[in-house]
């Protein structure tokens, strides 16, 4: 590894900017000293702006930057090597130059080759080319990022996304039973494409696919896979999206743990099936996807039902329905036969005759009950009448007794109420009489008054 301390690279001496420029009449006027002092009537020449930018960039020190090498064509025999460094999360790139002898020393010290697709940190100084108006980095150290560092970053990102709820089961979309069209994102001429398409169509013949063949590893993978997800998600005819890739080394699967790609998948309204790597691989796309398939073949089994199994299931359901319906019809027929076997069905008047007989019996019981009730009541009435007669004064008279009344109408109960010569009235059991008292006797001692 080379010494990471910054080394000053001499910059090109900018040309002295003119202090004034001629106007349309041939007279010179002073140029604005600062950018904010420029006007439509007194603009800066383009060369002056380029010089100003160069002066500002030359004041910058060496800086460590991170990115991914997306283009690197070695130039054997050349003293300078050029490569393009791209931001890992944004569509932004910059040219980097490094002396061949320094690059050779870097590769010898690290024991690794600088290649396209590698994630690296570069120690470089910004440099502005005034004639081309372009910015580049002059590097003196290039260090590849180790797999351990990348995995640690992915783990940190996993915790952040989990805290945001992007892996929650509540936000996942259910897969359709039978999609109208399947969107497939896979590598160019990749075996994963055949694994999904062939196995899916073996289960459901003629299943339509909308296929996007993109880079599934390397510098362009994140951008192309993200764009394909958004494009298929915007297609109203696509009901499910499968992102498929075969197995590979850990670094080959790093694009599928990129934050931008993962967030694009989380924002998709169309259900997404992740079929990345093997069972042991778990990029972040697997966690945010609506369904994680262990392999592309497993994804094909999950996105579409097996027509033969569905037909068999329909046949079995149809047979069960027939059995249930047949059993119900047999039960109803037995009930109907039992009804038809009843005597009333042979002679419908039988039930009327039975009801008439029951009515006559009820009427006879009512008559008997009423007669008994009346007889009992008559006996009780006769007894009460006899009792009343026994208690009635008329009954006493009927036994030979009479009631004597004075002329005033009062009842005579004692001889002392009368005197000789009084007229009295006698009430008999039948008729009345008038008599005159010829004498009275006083009651003896001990006799009732």
Secondary structure, DSSP 8 states (H G I E B T S, - for coil): ----S-------------SEEE-TTS-EEE--SSGGG--SSS---HHHHHHHHHHHHHT---EEEEEEEEEE---TT-SEEEEEEE-SSSS-EEEEEEEHHHHHHHHHHHS----TT-EEEEEEEEEEETTTTEEEEEEEEEEE--HHHHHHHHHHHHHHHHHTTTT-GGG-----SB-S-EEEEEETT-HHHHHHHHHHHHHSTT--EEEEEE--SSTTHHHHHHHHHHHHHH-TT--EEEEEE----GGGGGGGG-HHHHHHHHH-SSEEEEEES-TT---HHHHHSSEE-SSHHHHHHHHB--HHHHHHHHHHHHHHHHHHHHHHHHHHHHHHHHHHTSHHHH-THHHHHHHHHHHHHHHHHHHHHHHHHHHHHHHHHHHHHHHHHHHSHHHHHHTT--EEE-TTS-B---GGG--TT-EEEEE-SS-EEEEE--------TTS--
